[in-house]
Amino acid sequence: MTRPRLAVLDASHGNEDTRRNFRRELDADLVEFDVTGGDVPTTFDVDGFVVTGSRASVYWDEPWIPRVKEWASGAIDRRLPALGVCWGHQLLADVLGGEVAAMDAYELGYATIERTTDDSRLLAGVDDTFTAFATHSDSVVELPPGAELLAANDRAIHAFRKDDVYGVQFHPEYDPQTARRVTAAKRDGEATDDRVDDALDSITAENDAAACETKVLFGNFVTIVAGQREAAAKEGIAGDVATD
């Protein structure tokens, strides 16, 4: 069977770290779209999709954001599995009827996060308490109707699921190089110097090794996509038989 074909909706404003990281972690055939540059898919000829992080907020008045929401909604209606990371997590929650709002202060650096359920295909292989890098000033404050909370800490909802749509607030794709660059860039007034310094101090080999555990979710998601594609193919065959 051929590898799953995934659309990657790159909302990073052309950040090379984002492209490199998702290409490395996703073992699938990727079709990449620079959505901040206006390159939004026009068809749904993929097996699933991934939405990356972004420096934007999902509630900003920028012309590309409603287009991404509209396409994502259409893809979900067609039962395409989805994975959103950070901004992507927030976008999928918003599309499904949840609520996203600004936080009182950045969550920045390696964070300790708790799984809230054992029943999660996406987080299979991740410890009940795990370490991950987080950088966000918005969060999902209300889950979509019917969604299941998968992980959280005292700062934010960090993972949810609704059917085959998944969101994670943390960044499983990050490497130390990305974490340092993103953190240092917050000195422009987005975060206090003390918070930036603390986050930079947290970028250690020990924390990176611990956070690598979460990378398993990319393989889990590809497996979910492959399973959904196989099930859809069987339904198609069954439908053909039933109508003959």
JOCOR-V52184 format. One record per backbone hydrogen bond with DSSP energy under -1.0 kcal/mol. CO is the residue of the C=O (numbers start at 1). NH is the residue of the N-H. E is the energy in kcal/mol with one decimal. If there is no record, write none. Layout:
co:CO nh:NH e:E
co:CO nh:NH e:E
//
This chain:
co:4 nh:29 e:-2.6
co:5 nh:47 e:-3.2
co:6 nh:31 e:-2.8
co:7 nh:50 e:-2.8
co:8 nh:10 e:-1.2
co:8 nh:33 e:-2.6
co:9 nh:52 e:-2.1
co:15 nh:19 e:-1.6
co:16 nh:20 e:-2.6
co:17 nh:21 e:-2.8
co:18 nh:22 e:-2.3
co:19 nh:23 e:-2.1
co:20 nh:24 e:-2.0
co:21 nh:25 e:-1.9
co:22 nh:26 e:-2.0
co:26 nh:28 e:-1.8
co:29 nh:6 e:-2.9
co:31 nh:8 e:-2.5
co:33 nh:10 e:-2.5
co:33 nh:35 e:-1.6
co:34 nh:37 e:-1.0
co:34 nh:39 e:-2.1
co:35 nh:38 e:-1.6
co:38 nh:40 e:-1.5
co:44 nh:46 e:-1.8
co:48 nh:7 e:-2.2
co:49 nh:83 e:-1.9
co:50 nh:9 e:-3.3
co:51 nh:85 e:-2.6
co:57 nh:60 e:-1.8
co:60 nh:62 e:-1.4
co:62 nh:65 e:-1.2
co:64 nh:68 e:-2.0
co:65 nh:69 e:-2.5
co:66 nh:70 e:-2.5
co:67 nh:71 e:-2.2
co:68 nh:72 e:-2.8
co:69 nh:73 e:-2.5
co:70 nh:74 e:-2.1
co:71 nh:75 e:-2.6
co:72 nh:76 e:-2.5
co:73 nh:77 e:-2.3
co:74 nh:78 e:-1.1
co:75 nh:80 e:-2.3
co:76 nh:79 e:-2.1
co:81 nh:49 e:-2.1
co:82 nh:166 e:-2.6
co:83 nh:51 e:-2.5
co:84 nh:168 e:-2.7
co:85 nh:88 e:-2.3
co:86 nh:90 e:-2.1
co:87 nh:91 e:-2.7
co:88 nh:92 e:-2.5
co:89 nh:93 e:-1.9
co:90 nh:94 e:-2.4
co:91 nh:95 e:-2.8
co:92 nh:96 e:-1.9
co:93 nh:98 e:-3.4
co:94 nh:97 e:-1.5
co:99 nh:141 e:-2.1
co:99 nh:142 e:-1.5
co:101 nh:139 e:-2.3
co:107 nh:136 e:-1.8
co:109 nh:134 e:-2.2
co:111 nh:132 e:-2.0
co:113 nh:130 e:-2.7
co:114 nh:152 e:-2.3
co:118 nh:120 e:-1.5
co:123 nh:126 e:-2.3
co:128 nh:115 e:-3.5
co:130 nh:113 e:-2.9
co:132 nh:111 e:-3.4
co:133 nh:171 e:-2.9
co:134 nh:109 e:-2.0
co:136 nh:107 e:-2.2
co:137 nh:103 e:-3.6
co:139 nh:101 e:-2.3
co:142 nh:99 e:-2.4
co:144 nh:147 e:-2.2
co:148 nh:161 e:-2.1
co:150 nh:116 e:-2.6
co:151 nh:158 e:-2.4
co:151 nh:159 e:-1.6
co:152 nh:114 e:-2.6
co:156 nh:153 e:-2.0
co:158 nh:169 e:-2.0
co:159 nh:150 e:-2.8
co:159 nh:151 e:-1.5
co:160 nh:167 e:-2.0
co:161 nh:148 e:-3.4
co:162 nh:165 e:-2.0
co:164 nh:82 e:-2.1
co:165 nh:162 e:-2.6
co:166 nh:84 e:-2.4
co:167 nh:160 e:-1.9
co:168 nh:86 e:-2.9
co:171 nh:174 e:-1.0
co:175 nh:179 e:-2.4
co:176 nh:180 e:-2.5
co:177 nh:181 e:-2.1
co:178 nh:182 e:-2.8
co:179 nh:183 e:-2.2
co:180 nh:184 e:-2.7
co:181 nh:185 e:-1.6
co:183 nh:186 e:-1.5
co:184 nh:187 e:-1.5
co:185 nh:188 e:-1.1
co:186 nh:191 e:-2.0
co:192 nh:196 e:-2.4
co:193 nh:197 e:-2.9
co:194 nh:198 e:-2.5
co:195 nh:199 e:-2.2
co:196 nh:200 e:-2.7
co:197 nh:201 e:-2.3
co:198 nh:202 e:-1.2
co:200 nh:203 e:-1.2
co:202 nh:204 e:-1.9
co:204 nh:208 e:-2.6
co:205 nh:209 e:-2.4
co:206 nh:210 e:-2.0
co:207 nh:211 e:-2.7
co:208 nh:212 e:-1.6
co:210 nh:213 e:-1.3
co:211 nh:214 e:-1.9
co:212 nh:215 e:-1.4
co:213 nh:216 e:-1.4
co:214 nh:217 e:-1.9
co:215 nh:218 e:-1.6
co:216 nh:220 e:-2.2
co:217 nh:221 e:-2.5
co:218 nh:222 e:-2.3
co:219 nh:223 e:-2.1
co:220 nh:224 e:-2.2
co:221 nh:225 e:-2.6
co:222 nh:226 e:-2.5
co:223 nh:227 e:-2.4
co:224 nh:228 e:-2.4
co:225 nh:229 e:-2.5
co:226 nh:230 e:-2.3
co:227 nh:231 e:-2.4
co:228 nh:232 e:-2.5
co:229 nh:233 e:-2.1
co:230 nh:234 e:-2.1
co:231 nh:235 e:-2.3
co:232 nh:236 e:-2.1
co:233 nh:237 e:-2.1
co:234 nh:238 e:-2.9
co:235 nh:239 e:-2.6
co:236 nh:240 e:-2.0
co:237 nh:241 e:-2.4
co:238 nh:242 e:-2.5
co:239 nh:243 e:-1.5
//
